[in-house]
Amino acid sequence: MLQTLFSYTASIDSICSNPLFVHARLVGGRSVTRRQIREHIFMMLFRREFYNDKDLLEQLEIYLSDLQKPTEDENIYLTNRFKTILAKLDEIDKIISEAASGWTLDRMGKVELTILRLAVYEMQFDDDIPIKVAINEAVELAKTFGGDDAPGFINGVLAKLA
């Protein structure tokens, strides 16, 4: 069990230190785009797979403190969005399970599952984001952070929900 825990922690460390993740960091306190915000939320949600609820809030604080000079509004927005998604996670997971026929959540890659969770939240609970945009952005996240088959898998699952 400890071996598994250490490999998960190493997984987080290697992914989060990956240059592809680093580019999403806030730079010099400038405002961020919706895509950058989505990447931050993705990275924060990704930690959900490796930490319990108590430790997850601590991880959120650590993540936010590592950002380079985010504004107070950005911090508040990221925190609120993260917590809102977590609060709806059971409902989101049920929607994903129904759409991903032949796949259990445990069988999905952690990156892909996290992308799906974020996209389903945007599609089902965020009226400000058009469904096509949520799907496109999820596919873009999959291209950046997922494996070779991730974009097609993400697109296929989300298309069933559109």
Secondary structure by P-SEA (a helix, b strand, c coil): caaaaaaaaaaaaaaaacaaaaaacccccccccaaaaaaaaaaaaaacccccaaaaaaaaaaaaaacccccaaaaaaaaaaaaaaaaaaaaaaaaaaaaacccccccccaaaaaaaaaaaaaacccccccaaaaaaaaaaaaacccccaaaaaaaaaaaaac
